Each structure stands twice: as C-alpha cells, then as structure tokens.
Amino acid sequence: MSESGLIDLRSDTVTLPSAAMMEAVASAELGDDVYGGDPTVRRLEEAMAERLGKEAGLFVTSGTQSNLTALMSHLGRGEEFICADQFHVFKYEACGSAVLGGLAPHPLPTPEDGRLDPHAVAAAIRPDDPHHPVTRLLCLENAFNGIPVAVDHQDALADLAHEHGLEVHLDGARLFNACTALDVSPTRLCEKIDSVSVCLSKGLGAPVGSVLCGTSAFIGRGRRIRKMLGGGLRQAGILAACGLVALEQEVPRLAEDHDNARRLAEGLRDIDGLLVSRHSGLTNMVFVTVGESDHAELRRHLRSQGIVTGSQKPTMRLVTHRDVSAADIERVLAAFHGFYAAGTSASHAARDEVAPQGS
C-alpha cells in the first residue's frame, strides 16, 4: 500500500521513490551531463547497456523521448518505420515522429498478443520506387499490454527486417517484466535488436527517466537528437541515482508483482459479471471487462474502499507494482466481491474484451 493509504492500481508509474533511492539521491556524485561530466549518469548508462548487451546507453527524460530519439537517429526525414497501430510509439506519443521528426509511420493491425505477423511485415516493406517513402526501420514492443512476446518470435521478425536491410528498434518500456516472465536474460532478449528503450519509472519504480541503448555510433547520433528535443539536463545524476537503485533492487522483485497480478486475476475470475482476459497476470497487468452499466458505480465503490482504478472502459486495466502487497490484493478482491454480492451491480453481462488504454 502507498504512503497515502490508497491502493493505486492505475499504473506502475504511480510509485514514489523508495527510501534507498532517496538515500542514493542525497549521496549522488554529480556533474554537468550536457558536458558529459555527470559520473552517476555515466554509470547508469553503462550499467544498462551492459545488461542489454549493447555498446552504449543514453539517459533521457521519458520513454516517449527515448523512442522519438531512437526513430530520429535511425531515420531521415520522409523515411518510414513499420509498427503496429496499438504500439505505444504510434498511438500514445502524440505523433511526435511525424510532427517533430518528419518521419512516416506505417502502422499494421495489432494482433491481440502483440506478435506481428511476419508475412504482414514483409508485405509492408516498400519497393524501391520514388512514389513511396523508403522503409528503414521495424519497431517492436515487448511486453505488449502486459504480454511478453516470445524470444523466438521476436528473433524471427528481427531476422526478417535485417534480411530486407531494415534496422529494428524495441520499445522495452517494461522489458525487465518481460524478461522475468519469459525467464530469459535481457542480453538474450535484445540479442538481435539494434536499439532498445527501457523505462525506469514503470515496473522499476524510479521517479523519472528511460535509457536508450545501441551501438556507440547510434548513441552518438542520439545524444545530438536528445539535445535538439530539449533533453539536455545538467546535474541529472540526481535522477540517474534512482535508476541505478532500480536496476539493483527492483528487477529482482518483479516476480512478486507478477504473482500478485496472477492472484488478482484468479480471484476476479470467480465473480459472475466480470470477464478477465486470458492474458491477465502474465506480467503485472490484469484486464477485466465490466458491464457498462456497472462501470462508474464500481469505480465509486472501490474508491470508497481506498482503491483507485483507471477510467478505461469497458475493460479496466489493473496494474500491480512495488506499492501493492499480497495483502492489498486480498483487500481488492474483497471489495470486488462485496460490490457484486451486495447486488450493487446493475448488470451481470460483461461482453467485449477490449484492449486497455494508456501507459
């Protein structure tokens, strides 16, 4: 439970810095990162690159800035990247790739499990024709809506892209959740990926920041793009210190979040009137579809019990994280059971399973 006493299931972005993070901030060795002089930032960049098996890393303010920096480092104006229409880089980043980068997204329909069809990807690669933009990049996402994409499938897509002369960028906002669920090392997961972005403020519970990793030459281009996007920070080691603690202390405990999500999914499946996605609990997310006439009243009921949920409808996304304990999960299940057992529900027909919204 959070310090406020609320159980906040809206996202894993709601966590506050841990005591260890605050201690690391107080003792962080600092410098001017724009001049390359902040040693704590350098340590974070090197640590993340080493974990992912890449040559270099770049600390940036957010996952959105990380993805945009990657796209603008891979592509020139008017060139094209292939992605899925439900991937974060296309749907939830204000179309910055087109607005700021002059880049052309080529979105494909998103399969339920986030596994792009290799045949669809191959068909989307443009021929060498002056009527078309030049296709340069394939963007993938792992995990997708809490679903870890198997390494062999990701490898096959990367091989396909490389065979056609494309590079591959991975939006790994919750990459360590995917690695935990798949029981695979980050280095192996990223083995065939050219660039990868990892968010520190989602599953890893740090307050701010992402790290973009790739070759040294790629990161060199990215550093210039980051500056162009207003991402040049000064004594950024204050933030990077939290990221270093996250790598050391938060990655090992991600399995606890997954266990809590599985318990939540199992408990909700016992309630008539709810439809729980079969993908719930694979990592730290649970998707539950609520009857439309119940949605607002259920959220009010949960709030009265000290439980905060997102406003997505008809499918609610419930996200576990460091500040949600196993005891909290039992409290959440009791609140759901109480709502339906008391006859508060106006409908017992959860119909459509819809993809969740947001970060």
Secondary structure, DSSP 4 states (H G I P E B T S, - for coil): --TTS-EE-S-GGGPPPPHHHHHHHHH-----GGGT--HHHHHHHHHHHHHHT-SEEEEES-HHHHHHHHHHHH--TT-EEEEETTSHHHHSSTTHHHHTT--EEEEEPPPTTS---HHHHHHHSPPS-TTSPPEEEEEEESSBTTBPPPHHHHHHHHHHHHHTT-EEEEEETTHHHHHHHHT--HHHHTTT-SEEEEESSSTT--SS-EEEEE-HHHHHHHHHHHHHTT---SSTHHHHHHHHHIIIIIGGGHHHHHHHHHHHHHHHHTSTTEEE-TTTTSSSEEEEEE-TTTHHHHHHHHHHTTEE----SSEEEEE--TT--HHHHHHHHHHHHHHHHTT--S-------------
